[in-house]
């Protein structure tokens, strides 16, 4: 389980997976990813990397890079062992619903 103090929690009735979303606040694909999770009532934790202070940002970016070395967003970590990079609704739907 990814542990970072900067993660915000979003509750949902679908708690099948431990999900962590690494995102950028101004990214339209990241916004679509969050909208998908919210509209499907999926519980997840997230962080907007661009809104963090430098030390927190370095730590969170380092963690995201472990799962996605290209550092592209959104990056969704599923149960610490699967990763979805970018937002393509059919891929997210097949993995999460």
N, C-alpha and C positions, 0 to 999 in steps of 0.2 A: 504494500500500500504506500502510495506516494505521500510523504509528510512534508508539507511546507506551511509555515505560518501565514503566508500571504494568500492561501487558497480560500475562496469564498464558497459557501455551500448553498446549493439550490435543492430544495426538497421536491420529491415527486413520488407518485405511487409505484412507479416502476423502478425497483431497486435490484434488478437481476445482476447488475454489474457494478463494480467500483470504477467510476469514470472520472478522469481528470482531463479537462480541456485547457490547453495552453493557447491563448489567443491574443490578438492585438485589437484595441478598442475601436480603431477606425477602419478595420478590415471588413468589407461586405461579406466575404465568405465566412468569417468568424461569426458575424451577426446571423447569417443564415444557419450556421451550425447551432448556435444557442437557441434560435427560434425553433428549429427542429426538435431539440431536446425538450424545450419548454412545452411546445404544442403536443408532444407525445407523453407529457407528464413523467419524464425520466429524471431521476435524481442524479446529480453530478456535482463535482467541484470544479472551479475554474479560476483562472487568473488572467488578467490583462497585463501582459509583460511590459507594455509601454507606459503603464501608469505607476510602476513600482519605482522606489528610490534605488540608487545605484547598487548597494550591497544586496538588497532583496532581489533586484533584477538579475544580477550576476548569478545568484544562487538558483533562482527559478529557471533562468535560461540554460544554465548548466544541466539542470534536471531534464528539461525539455530536450536538450541536445542528446542526452543518453538514449532517448527513444526515437528522435528524428535528427540525425546529424546535419541534414540540410538546413535546419532551422527555418522551415516554412510553416505557415499557419493558415487555418487552425490545425493543431495536432491534438488528437484525442487518444488518450491511453486507456485501454480497456483491460481491467483486471491485472495490471502490471505486465502483461505479456503480449498484448496485441495493440497495434497502432493504426489509426486511420489518419492520413495526412491529406489536408484539403477537405472540401465538403462536396461530396457527390451523394445526393439523397438516396439513390438506390443502394449504394454501398453501406451507408449508415443504417438504412432500414433493414437490410439483410443481417447486419451484425447485432443490431440493438433491439429489434422488434420481433 
